[in-house]
Amino acid sequence: MTQQLRLAFLGCGAISRFHLLGIRDGAPQIQVTAAIDVDGARAETVAAETGARPFTSFDEALSWGGFDAVDLMLPHDLHEEFALRSFEAGRHLLLEKPMAPDLAACDRILEAARKSGTVFMVAENAQYWPEVLEVRKLLEAGAIGEPETARGNFF
């Protein structure tokens, strides 16, 4: 039996569309149960698509409590505040990149994640691309030697 993960979308702007598509295409065990955005119309749009409950405040959503994890997709300058609040509330966290505007904030987020005992991940997907996985496999097998530099791009 597959356990469902109840997920809150914190920030329902443009990037949330990509996260929602990823869930629909590859993670059926995830159910979006809360759509949180200060713009109520955006929260309502995601809620209508997912069956989630819409909120215009993180505090209201936390009081309701119907989610295990947070997918944090707010502007970068808000990442630290809401990451720390998520950890304090005992929620697992997927944090959209970049982690924070400066290294000190990143350090505080990492320390809070360690102390919280929750699962934490920065939403960087490039390491899962098939071509990246193949290069990693070749490097680990010693098939292409020791890299000195690397550059990649795609269209």
Phi, psi and chi 1 to 4 in degrees:
 res  aa     phi    psi   chi1   chi2   chi3   chi4
   1 MET       -  131.4 -177.6  166.0  131.8      -
   2 THR   -88.1  130.3  -57.0      -      -      -
   3 GLN   -83.0  136.4 -176.1  177.9   -3.9      -
   4 GLN   -81.9  138.6  -76.1  -71.0  123.9      -
   5 LEU  -102.1  121.7  175.6   73.8      -      -
   6 ARG   -89.5  120.5  -60.2  172.2  -53.4  154.4
   7 LEU  -117.8  137.9 -177.8   65.0      -      -
   8 ALA  -102.6  127.5      -      -      -      -
   9 PHE   -85.3  114.5  -90.5   24.2      -      -
  10 LEU  -105.5   97.6  179.5   51.4      -      -
  11 GLY   106.7  114.6      -      -      -      -
  12 CYS  -117.0   34.1  -63.4      -      -      -
  13 GLY   -81.8 -157.3      -      -      -      -
  14 ALA   -58.6  -41.1      -      -      -      -
  15 ILE   -66.8  -25.6 -165.2   66.7      -      -
  16 SER   -62.4  -27.9   70.3      -      -      -
  17 ARG   -61.1  -43.5  170.1   78.3   22.7 -135.1
  18 PHE   -67.3  -38.7  -65.5  104.0      -      -
  19 HIS   -65.3  -42.1  -73.2 -129.2      -      -
  20 LEU   -63.5  -42.2 -175.1   54.4      -      -
  21 LEU   -62.4  -40.7  -68.5  172.7      -      -
  22 GLY   -61.5  -41.2      -      -      -      -
  23 ILE   -64.9  -47.2  -70.6  167.5      -      -
  24 ARG   -63.1  -38.9  -74.7 -170.9  178.1  153.8
  25 ASP   -80.9  -26.6  -69.7  -14.0      -      -
  26 GLY  -143.7    5.1      -      -      -      -
  27 ALA  -142.2   66.4      -      -      -      -
  28 PRO   -65.1  -13.9   23.6  -32.2      -      -
  29 GLN   -80.6   -1.2   68.5  -82.1   20.0      -
  30 ILE  -102.5  130.5  -64.4  175.0      -      -
  31 GLN  -119.8  120.7  178.6 -174.6    4.7      -
  32 VAL   -76.7  115.0  179.0      -      -      -
  33 THR  -109.4  -15.6   57.2      -      -      -
  34 ALA  -137.9  135.1      -      -      -      -
  35 ALA  -120.7  113.1      -      -      -      -
  36 ILE  -119.8  123.9  -49.3  159.5      -      -
  37 ASP  -159.7  140.2 -160.1  -66.6      -      -
  38 VAL   -63.2  -24.0  -66.9      -      -      -
  39 ASP   -88.1  101.4 -179.3  -25.6      -      -
  40 GLY   -55.7  -33.7      -      -      -      -
  41 ALA   -64.7  -39.6      -      -      -      -
  42 ARG   -66.7  -42.4  -71.5 -164.2  -54.2 -143.5
  43 ALA   -61.2  -42.7      -      -      -      -
  44 GLU   -63.1  -39.1  -69.9  -77.3  -10.6      -
  45 THR   -62.0  -48.7  -62.9      -      -      -
  46 VAL   -64.8  -41.0  169.5      -      -      -
  47 ALA   -61.2  -42.2      -      -      -      -
  48 ALA   -63.9  -34.6      -      -      -      -
  49 GLU   -76.5  -30.1  -97.4 -170.8   81.7      -
  50 THR  -111.0  -14.6   61.6      -      -      -
  51 GLY    83.0    8.5      -      -      -      -
  52 ALA   -72.5  165.4      -      -      -      -
  53 ARG   -91.9  128.5 -171.6  166.0  166.8 -179.6
  54 PRO   -84.8  145.4   29.1  -32.1      -      -
  55 PHE  -140.7  150.9  -64.3   93.0      -      -
  56 THR  -107.2    3.3   55.6      -      -      -
  57 SER  -144.4  140.9  113.5      -      -      -
  58 PHE   -65.1  -37.9 -169.3   48.2      -      -
  59 ASP   -59.0  -43.9  -71.7  -28.8      -      -
  60 GLU   -61.8  -42.7  -70.6  173.2   14.9      -
  61 ALA   -64.9  -42.2      -      -      -      -
  62 LEU   -63.6  -38.8  -75.6  171.4      -      -
  63 SER   -62.4  -38.8  -68.4      -      -      -
  64 TRP   -66.0  -48.9  172.5   63.2      -      -
  65 GLY    81.1    9.6      -      -      -      -
  66 GLY   -84.5   40.3      -      -      -      -
  67 PHE  -152.4  150.9   53.9   94.4      -      -
  68 ASP   -97.6  -27.3  -49.0  -59.2      -      -
  69 ALA  -141.3  159.1      -      -      -      -
  70 VAL  -119.9  132.9  174.1      -      -      -
  71 ASP  -104.1   99.4 -173.2  -10.8      -      -
  72 LEU   -90.1  112.4 -160.8  161.9      -      -
  73 MET  -128.3   44.5  -59.1  170.3  -80.6      -
  74 LEU   -91.9  170.6  -63.8  173.5      -      -
  75 PRO   -55.3  147.4  -27.3   35.8      -      -
  76 HIS   -54.3  -36.5  -52.7  148.6      -      -
  77 ASP   -70.0   -9.6   63.1  -36.5      -      -
  78 LEU  -102.0   -4.4  -61.6  174.6      -      -
  79 HIS   -58.3  -49.6  -76.6 -170.9      -      -
  80 GLU   -60.4  -50.4 -179.5 -178.1    8.8      -
  81 GLU   -55.4  -49.4  173.6 -171.8  -11.2      -
  82 PHE   -80.7  -24.8  -74.2   92.4      -      -
  83 ALA   -65.6  -47.9      -      -      -      -
  84 LEU   -61.7  -41.0  -62.2 -178.4      -      -
  85 ARG   -65.4  -37.2  -68.5 -179.3   65.1 -162.4
  86 SER   -64.3  -45.4  -64.3      -      -      -
  87 PHE   -63.8  -42.4  -65.5  135.4      -      -
  88 GLU   -59.6  -31.9  -72.6  168.0   10.6      -
  89 ALA   -84.8    0.7      -      -      -      -
  90 GLY    76.3   23.3      -      -      -      -
  91 ARG   -97.5  141.9  -60.4  -52.2 -163.1  -84.0
  92 HIS   -66.9  157.8  -54.3  -67.5      -      -
  93 LEU  -141.5  128.7 -178.7   65.6      -      -
  94 LEU  -108.4  119.7  176.0   65.9      -      -
  95 LEU  -112.6  120.1  177.7   58.2      -      -
  96 GLU   -62.2  144.3 -176.1   55.2   54.6      -
  97 LYS   -74.9  155.8   61.1 -170.2  171.5  -60.4
  98 PRO   -70.5  158.3   30.2  -34.8      -      -
  99 MET   -57.7  -45.6 -170.4 -173.6  -36.8      -
 100 ALA  -163.4  166.9      -      -      -      -
 101 PRO   -69.9  -20.3  -19.4   30.2      -      -
 102 ASP  -146.7  164.9   59.6   61.5      -      -
 103 LEU   -65.2  -35.6  -70.5  175.2      -      -
 104 ALA   -62.1  -41.6      -      -      -      -
 105 ALA   -65.5  -39.5      -      -      -      -
 106 CYS   -60.5  -43.7  -67.9      -      -      -
 107 ASP   -60.7  -42.2  -72.9  -19.1      -      -
 108 ARG   -65.8  -39.4  -69.8 -173.0  -66.8  -89.7
 109 ILE   -63.9  -46.5  -69.7  169.2      -      -
 110 LEU   -62.3  -40.8  -70.3  169.5      -      -
 111 GLU   -65.1  -43.5 -178.5   60.6   21.9      -
 112 ALA   -63.9  -37.9      -      -      -      -
 113 ALA   -62.7  -45.3      -      -      -      -
 114 ARG   -59.6  -45.1  -84.2 -170.4  -78.7  -82.0
 115 LYS   -69.9  -27.6  -72.6 -179.8  178.1  177.4
 116 SER   -75.0  -25.5   73.8      -      -      -
 117 GLY    74.3   15.3      -      -      -      -
 118 THR  -101.7  171.5   61.4      -      -      -
 119 VAL   -86.9  134.0  175.0      -      -      -
 120 PHE  -132.1  137.1  170.3   59.0      -      -
 121 MET  -148.9  140.2 -179.7  178.3  172.7      -
 122 VAL   -87.9  135.8  175.2      -      -      -
 123 ALA   -79.3   73.8      -      -      -      -
 124 GLU  -113.4  117.0  172.2   52.8   70.0      -
 125 ASN   -98.5   -8.4   59.5  -13.7      -      -
 126 ALA   -60.9  -31.5      -      -      -      -
 127 GLN   -69.0   -7.5   71.6  -93.1   26.1      -
 128 TYR  -104.2   -3.3  -57.7  111.3      -      -
 129 TRP   -62.9  140.8  -65.0  -14.9      -      -
 130 PRO   -55.2  -40.2  -24.5   32.1      -      -
 131 GLU   -68.5  -32.9   57.7  -86.7   23.5      -
 132 VAL   -70.9  -41.8  171.7      -      -      -
 133 LEU   -61.6  -37.8  -67.2  172.4      -      -
 134 GLU   -66.8  -43.2 -176.3   62.3   24.2      -
 135 VAL   -62.3  -42.6  167.7      -      -      -
 136 ARG   -59.3  -45.0 -179.9  178.7 -179.6  179.2
 137 LYS   -59.4  -44.2 -172.5  169.7   99.3  179.2
 138 LEU   -65.4  -40.1  -68.3  168.0      -      -
 139 LEU   -63.3  -46.4  -75.4  167.9      -      -
 140 GLU   -63.7  -31.0  -71.9  171.6   -9.5      -
 141 ALA   -82.0   -7.0      -      -      -      -
 142 GLY    75.6   16.6      -      -      -      -
 143 ALA   -75.3  -22.9      -      -      -      -
 144 ILE  -126.7   17.1   57.3  176.4      -      -
 145 GLY    76.3 -172.7      -      -      -      -
 146 GLU   -89.4  119.7 -172.0   68.6   30.0      -
 147 PRO   -68.7  142.8   13.6  -16.6      -      -
 148 GLU  -102.4  -34.9  -68.6 -178.5   24.9      -
 149 THR  -157.6  160.8 -173.2      -      -      -
 150 ALA  -148.8  148.6      -      -      -      -
 151 ARG  -145.2  140.7  179.8 -176.3  -58.1 -151.8
 152 GLY  -143.8  150.1      -      -      -      -
 153 ASN  -156.1  161.5   57.9   40.2      -      -
 154 PHE  -146.5  161.1   67.6   96.9      -      -
 155 PHE  -122.9      -  -62.4   86.3      -      -
